[in-house]
């Protein structure tokens, strides 16, 4: 099973790539408690207000069109999956296709994580278009979290 989210973002592909790959960028849309390096092989860590920390190894960086993460500290069902951010120029803006691929068939948390990834991708769009995303720990993020 795959989660696929496509969205247009009024930003250059280079700016989208920077927001996805740098510690400063990631802090603005996923969580400010991030340790990240934009280099292949780096294991980036994301700590959420739930207290959970997820780790993703950077598998691929193709500036500015593609980023691939492999979960290494995550729910067991994610460990053989990949998260791919594909960025393409689209009429002076960017078209982002996010794919979380390889989830097991019948994954019971599929709907929950589809919702969460959609909100994080929305947060990325807000960050790039307005200068302010809705990362974890922000008041706005608490409003959309389904388990709060």
N, C-alpha and C positions, 0 to 999 in steps of 0.2 A: 504494500500500500504506500502511496505517496501523498504528501501534502504539497499542493502547488498553489502559489499565490502570485498573481501578476498585477503589477501596478505601474502607472506612469508617475514619474517624479520630475518636478520642474527644477532640475539640477543637471549639471554635466555628469557624464559617466565617471569622470575623474573624481568629482566630489562625492558621488555615491560610493565609489570604490574606497575612498579615504574613510568615509563614515563606517564602512563595513570592516575595515582592516586595522584601524588604529585604535589605541586605547582611548584617546580623547573622543574619537567618533563614536565608538561603541558605548562609552559612558553616557552619551547623549540620547541613546534610544533603547538600550537594553537594561543596563544597570551601571550606576556610577562605581560600583565595587567590582572593578574589572582589572585583571592583569593580562595585558595582551601585547604581543609583538607581531608586526606585519612581516613575518618571515616563515617560509615553508619549514615545517617540522616543529615550530613553536607550539606549546600547549597553552592555550589561553584559558583563563579561569574567570567565571562569572558567578558572583554571589548575589543571591536574591533576598528580598525582605522576608521570605519564608524561612531563611537560614540555610537553604540548600545552596551548594556550590556545584556548578557543572563545569566540566573541562572538555575543550575541543582542540584537537590537533589540526593545525593548518596544513592541509594536504596539497593545495594548489592556489597559486596567486598568479593570475594572468591579467596584468594591468591594462586597461581598466575594466575588462569585460567578464572576468570569472574569478570566483573565490569558492573553495571547497573546504569544509570543516568535517572532521571525523570525531564523533563523540568518544571520549576516553574515560570520562567520569560523568555518568549519566544513568538514567534508568536502564536496566538490563536490556529491554527491548530496543534501545537506541544504539547499542554498542556496534552493531554491524551496519548502521545506516550512514548516510552522508547528507550534509546540508550544503546545497549549492546556491550561490547567488550569481545569476547571469545578468549582466548589464549590457544594454544596447542603446545606442543613440537613437532617438525618436523625435524627429522634427524639432530640434533644438532643446530637447529635454532627454530624459532617460526612461527606458522601459526596463523594469526590474522583474525578473522571474526568480522567485525563491522556491526551491524544492527540497523538502525533507523526504528523501527516498529510502526505500527498503524497510519500512515499518512492517511488522508481521501482519498477515491477513487476520482480520477480526480483532485487531488491537483495541482493547476496551477503552483506552484513553484517546483514541483517534480524534473524536469530536472536541474534546477538551483542548488538546494540543493544537488542533487546527485553529480554534478560537484564539488561543494564546499567541501563536505565530502570526496570525492576522493582526492582532493588536500591536505586536512588536514591529511588524512591517509598516503599519500605520504610523507608529511612533518614529520610525526612520524617515518616512515621508514628511511628517511634521517638522522634524529636526532640520531637514534639508530645505524645506520650503518656508519655514517661519523662524528658524533659529532656535526652536525649543521643542524637544521631543517629550515623550512621556515614559521615561525609563522607570524601572523599579525604584521604590522609595519616594517617588514623586506623588503629590496628592492626586493628580489625575490618574496615575496608574492604579491607585487603590480603588478608584471608582469603577474600573472595568474588570477587575479581577473577580472571576466567578466564585472563588472559594473564600472571599473575605466576608 
